[in-house]
Amino acid sequence: MKLSKRMANIKPSPTLAVSAKAKAMKARGIDVIGFGAGEPDFDTPDHIKKAAVKALDDGFTKYTPAGGIDELKKAVCVKFKKDNNLDYEPGEILVSCGAKHSLYNIFQALVYEGDEVIIPSPYWVSYPDMVYLAGGTPVIVTAREENDFKVTAEDLSSHITPKTKAFVLNSPSNPTGSAYTRQELQELAQILLKKGLMVISDEIYEKIVYDNFDFYSIVTVEPKLKDSTVIVNGVSKTYSMTGWRIGYAAGPGDIIKAMTNIQSQSTSNPTSIAQIASLEALTGPQDCISDMLQEFDKRRTYMVERLNAIPGVSCFSPQGAFYTFPNVAGVYGRRSGDVEISDSTSLAAYLLESVNVAVVAGVGFGADDNIRLSYATSFENIEKGLNRIQKAIEQLQ
């Protein structure tokens, strides 16, 4: 059977593939340390789980409106006002089955056949594939490591063509943990306004920042972009609710309506009880965030120090999210027996097979000189895993 043309460029998610392989090895009794998962290792806070249980007990188990319940949309509007000083109405909000779902809906609603979408690299693995699925062309702009993995206004401007439709902004970033300052966002905003581009701002790691970093939404920095920006966020990372699958988008009403129509013909509504749990997450106690962030910060500091101490490895200190993205090109060309380390894929395979440590090859993020390690795992696992990585790399000849 011949598959559709759109499938030609689509690849499985490398992050999910690594996690699945690590879990399969663990199921066979192998002691695998997994640095692949992009989800907090903390449990969902009790008050959120209790809200879901109450929803079950109350029988809130039927269909809801395709774009989410009004109560949750209103809570999202309050969140944007409180955290970002942005005014949205419920008709400008879509609740989806995760932030990934919101992003997919955006590309389907906005991208025409042949449109170009500018994506800074390193990028979250799904952005280019989502553009391809919408019939568009991803235009990759390298965010240089010496610039803390951030694109400049000049970088952006030099890649804009008459076919450019949108720019994808992810701050804080997966996989690098890099985050844009207010000044950097202002400089990008001036180019985006001048060229009349749509902005897709992925802010899912908004609350996970370190060293007193001040997060800004690009629309907060430049309000004139509000009518041409769709912001994506969700509860997965902030409240350790990855499996609940609730994300949301805020943007111009006509775009949100189009996204809602797409969603109504694909998944229909997000899970009813997960929406109630997310309502509690946004409106209930918020101290769980600071508790989680404090632990992440300890892990981040330790991991960066340990990685920088390994010969041939250098590691940028992330300002947000829960990933490190070390440069490992210094070990390329070395060997272990018949195995040569020539790129991020071969290094990731070597670490998994030789010392049972799962990392994600950077090539899937558009950066083959790097690998990604998540520190959303216990300190004990981090210490043990880094000991194994150091040993494995030091054994290379």
N, C-alpha and C positions, 0 to 999 in steps of 0.2 A: 504494500500500500504506500502510495506517495504522500508524504506529509506536506503541509502548507509551506509556502515560501518563507513565511515569517519565522519558521523554526530553524532556519539555516544558521542564524547567529546566536541562538539561545543556548546557554550552558547551565548545568545544575549549579546551585549555590555552593561554592567551595567551603564556606563556613559551616553550612549544614552537613556537607559531606564529611568534613573532618570530625565533627561531633558524632555523626552516626558511626563512623569507623572506630572511633575511640570507645563508644558505648558497646559496640559489637565485640571488641577485644576484651573489655571489662567483663562482658557476659561469659566469655570463655575462661575467666579466672585470671586474666593478665592484669598486672598492676600498672594501669595507664594513668599518667597525669595529663589531664586535658586542659589546654590553654585556648581551645577553639571557641567555646560557647560565648555568644554575645548576650548573656543574660546574668543578672545578679544571682549569687548563690544563696541570698537570704530568702526566707519564707515571706510570702505576702503577709503584711501586718494583720493582726487578729481582728481589728475593728472592721477591716475591709472584708475579710472572710465571713464575719458574722452578718454583715449586711447582705451578702449573697445567700447565706443560709436562711435569713429571714425572708428574702425574696422567694426562695423555694417554698418555705412554709406558707407564705401568703398566696402561693399559686401563680406567681408572676412568671409563667413559663410558656407564654403564647407569643405569637408574632407581635412585633412592634412596628412602628413606621420604618420604612426601609433605611432612612437616613439617621435613625436614632430617636430616642425619646426626648421630648421637650425639656424635661427636668435636667437631663444630662447636657443638652445643648446650652441651656441657660447657665449651668455651672461652668461650662467651658468659656462662655462669654465673661463671666465673673473672673475666672482665672486670667484671661487675657488682659482685663482691665487692671486687676491687682498686680500682676507680675510684669506686664509689658506696657501698661498705660495705653492699650489699644481698645477701641470700641467696636464691638461686633454685635450683630443681632442674631437670634437663633436661625434665621433664614440664611445666614452666611456661614453656618457651621454644618459639617457633615461628620457623623460618627461612623467609623468603618471597623472592619475586622482586623485591627492592627494598623499601625502607621504605614506599613508596607502596602496594605490595601488602599489606603488613602492616596499614596504616591502613584500606584498603578492607575487609579481612577483619574488622577490629574493628567497623566500622560495621555491616557485614552481620550480625555475631554479636550485637550489643548493641541495635540500634535497632528498636523496634516502629513500626508505622504510626502517625503522629501524634506520636511522641516529639519533644521539643525538645532540641537540642544547642547549647549556648552556645559561640560562636566569637568570640574577640577580633578586631577589625579594626584595622589591616591584617592580613590572614590569607594563608596559602599558598593559592594559587588553587583547589586541589582539595578542600579541606575541605568547603565548602558543597555541592559537587556530589556528593561521596561520601555526605553525609547525605541529600540528595534521592534518590539511587539506593537507599538503604536504606529509603525511605518516611518519613523523618523531616523535621523542619523546622529549618533553621539559624536560630538567634537571634543576630544580630550585635551585639556590644557594642563601641563605639568606644573604642579605646585612644588617648587624646589625645597629641598630639605634645609638649605641654608636660609630660607625665608620661613622657617618653621612650618613648612608644608602648606603655605597659604599663597593664593594667587594675588597678584597686584592688579591695580586698575589697568596698567599697561599690558599685562598678560591677557586680561579679559578683552580689552579693546582690540588687540592684534588678532584675535580669533573670531571676531564678529564679521559676518558676511550678510548679503541680502537675504539669505535663507535662514538666518538665525532667528529662532522663535523664543527661546527661553534659556535661562541660566539657572543651574542647580547649585544651591548654597547649603552646605552641611556644617554647622558650627554649634557646639563642638563636633568634631569629625570622628566618624568611624571610617578608616581604621587608625588614624594618627593621634587622635586626642587633641589636635590643634584647634584653637578657637580664635575668632576674629575680634579685634578691639573695635571700639566705637569709631575711631578715626579710620581704620581700615575699611569698615563697612561704609562709612560716609564716602570714601573715595570710590568704592565699587558702585555705590548708589548713583553717583553722578553720571557714570558711564551708562548704567542701566536706564536711567531716565532719559538721557540724551538719545539713546538708540531705540527707546520704546520697547524694551524686551520684557517678557514675562519673567518673574522670579519664582522659583520653587524653593522655599526655605525650609529645610528639614531641621527642626529644633528639638528632636526627641531626647537629646542629652542636655537640654537646657539647665536642669537643676544639678547636674553632676559636673561641678567645676571646682578647681583647687586654687590655693595660694591667693585667696581673696580676689580671684578674677571676677570682673563684672561682665555678666552676660547681657548682650543686647540683641534684640530682634532687629533685622535690617529695616523693618517698617517703623519701629520705634525711632530709629536713628533718622530715617528719611520718610516722614508721613506721606509724601507725595507718591510713594511707591505702593500705597495701600490698594489702589484700584488695579494694580498689575502684579500683585503678589498673592500666592497661596502658601500659607504657613501650615506645616505638618507637625504634629506632636502626638503624644499619647501617654498612657499610664504604664507601659511595659517596663521601662528602665527606671523611672523615678520611684515607682511603688513596688518594684519587683513583681510585676504582674504579666510577665511575658506570655504565659499560657492562656491568659484570659482573653487575649486578642481584641483589645480595644485601642484604637487610635482615632485621631480626629484631624480635620482640616478646617481652616478658616480662610475665607477669601471673598471675592466679589460674588454677589448673589447669583448672577447668571452662570458663572463657572460652577459654583456649588450645586446649583440645580441640575446642571448637566452631569456632574459627577454622581449625584443622587440617582438620576435616571439610569446611569450605567450600573450602579450598584444594585438597583432594583431588578435589573435583568441578569445579574450574575449571582450574588449571594443573598439578596434580600437583606433583612436586618441583621446587625450584630446580635450575639446571644443576649437574650433578655436579662438573665441574672448577672452576666458580666457587666452589663450597662449599669445595673444598680450598684454593683461593687465599685465601679469606676466613679459613680456619683459620690459614694462615700469617700473614695480616695481623694477626690478633688475638694470636698467640702469638710471632711473630718480632720482629726489631728494630723499635723504635718511633721511632728518631731521624728518620725521614722526616717525621714530623708536625711536629716543631719547625722543621725546615728549611723546610717549606712555609709554616708559620705566620709565620716571620720575613719571608718575602717578601710574604705577604698584608698584614702589618702596614705595611710600607713603602708598598704600593699604597693601602691604606686612608687613611693619613695624607695622602698626596698628593692623592687624589681628593676627600676632604672639604674640604681647603684650597682646591682649585681651584673646586669647586662653590660654596662660600661666597663666592668672589670674583666670581661672575657676578651682575650686577644682576638682581633679581627672583627669585633662587634662594637658598634657605637649606637647610643640610644638617646633620642630626643625625649625631654621630659614633658609629658602631655599636660595641657591646661584643663582638660575635661575628659568626659567619658570614662571607660575603664579598660583601655587598651594601651599597650606599648607597641611601637612599630620600629624595632631596631633595624639598622642598616647592617646587613651581614655579608656584603659583597667582599669584605676582607678575608673571608674564608673560602671564596670561590677559587677553584683551581687546586684545592687540596684533595687528598684521597684517604680512603680507609679501605685497604685491601684493593678489591676490584671496583669499588664504588668511588666515583669522582663527584665532588660537589661542584656543579657548574651553574646552578641557578637556585632560586628559592624553592622550586618544586623538589629538586633532588635533595636539598638540605632538609626540607620538611619530612620527606620520606626516610632519610637517614636517621633523623631524630626519633621518628616513630618506631622504626624497625630495630634500631640499635639500643635505645635507652627507654623506649615506651613513653615518649613524650609527644603529645599532639599539639602542633602549632599550625597556623594557616599560612600557606605560601603567599608572598606579596604579589605575585603575578596576577592573582585574581582581583586585586585591588588596583591594578595598573602600575605596580611598582615592584619589579622583579629583583631589586637589590635588597628588599626588606622581607621580614616575616611579621605576622601579627600574633601577639600573645595577649590574652585577656587575663586581667587580674581579678575577675569576678569569680574567684575560687578561694578556698581557705588559705590562710597564711602558711599552714603546714604544707599544703600542696605546692604552693609557690616556692617555698624553700627547697623542698624535695625535687621539684621539677627543674629548678635552676641549677641545682647541684648536678643533676643528670646532664643537662644541656652543656654546662661548662666542661664536664668530663668528656662528653662526646666530641666537642669541638677541639679540646686539647689533644685528643687522640688522633686527630687528622694530621696527615703528613704533607 
